[in-house]
């Protein structure tokens, strides 16, 4: 399955813009959400094929939302890639244990991001 539709979830307008810009230039359809609850609503309405999820956000953090997605029968088929400034190995391991399929550290390298997305589609 080729991934075309991506939902970027990040409370930072700058990070949302930068990620969306990279993805749009690479031919992806991009929607954004500034928190986890908005993201959950958008997932149900637009059915993205991938979620790029920040960790540090007000309200529910990215780990909590990822866990909620992984446990929801209607959403668990959507892969979640954590995209965070938190670069510790323990953060990556915790993200994967919450249901994330991959982890990328900001600032994001565009080629690395696209390669990780392509690897998910195989």
N, C-alpha and C positions, 0 to 999 in steps of 0.2 A: 504494500500500500504506500503510495507516494503521499507525503505530508504536504498539504497545501495551506490549510487554515490553522493559524496559530493565535492563541490568546496570551498576551503579555500581561502579567499581574505584578505590579510594582507601585508602591506609594510615591515614588519619586517621579515627578513629571519629566525630568531630564533623562532618567534611565529609561522610562517608557518610550520617550521620543527616540533615543539612541538605538534601542533594540528594534523598535518598529522600523526605523529608517534602514538599518542593516537588512532586516528581513524583507521589506518591500522592494529594496534594490535587488534582492536575490530572487524575486518573483513570488514571494509568499503573500497570502491574504492575511492581514493582521487586524486584530481587535485588541483593545486594552481595557484593563480594569485597575482601579487604584486601591482596592482592598479585596480581601478574601470573599466577603459576602457578595459584593458586586460580581466578582469572578464566578461564583457558584451560580448566580442567576444567569449570567451570560453563557455559561457552559450548557445550561439546560435549553436555552433559546437558540444558540447558534451552532452548537455541536462542533467545537474546534477539534482538530486532529492532534494537537499538542498544546500543552500549557507550559509557558516559561514563568516560573514562580520565584519571586523574591522571598527571602526569609523574614527580614525585619520589617514589619508593617504594624500600624496601629490596629487595635482589636485583635483578631486572630492572626497569629503569625503564619508564615508559609509552611512550617512543619505541621501545624494543626490543620490547615486547609488541605494539604497533601494527604494527610491521614484520613480526613473526611471524604475526600474524593476516592481514595483507595477502598473505603468501606461502603461506598454508595453503589448499589447494583446498577443504577442508571448511568453512573459516571466513571466507574472503575476501569473501563476500557480505554479511557483517554490518558495517554502517558503524560507524566509531569516531569519536567526537567527543572531542577532548582538552578536559579541564576542569582548568585549572591556575592556580596563583598566578603563574606565570611569564608576564608580560605583554609581553615583548619581541617585536617583529616577527620577529626571527630564529627565535625559538621556534615561532611560528605557521608560518612557512615550512618549517622543519625537520619539524614535525609533519605537514604536508600532504605533504611529500616522502616520509615514512615510510608513508603510506597513510591518514592521518586524512582524514575528509570535512569537518571543521569544527573550530573552536577557540573556546573561551569562557574568559574569565578570571574567577577567583574574586576577591572574593565574587560569586556568581552572582545576576543579576537574574532572578527567576522568569519574568517575561513574555518577556524576551529568550531564555531557555533554551527555553521552550515554542514560541516563534516559530521558532527554529532547528530544533527537532525537527519541527515542522509543515512547514517548507521541505524537509526531507529526504524526507518522505513524498510529495512531488509529483513 
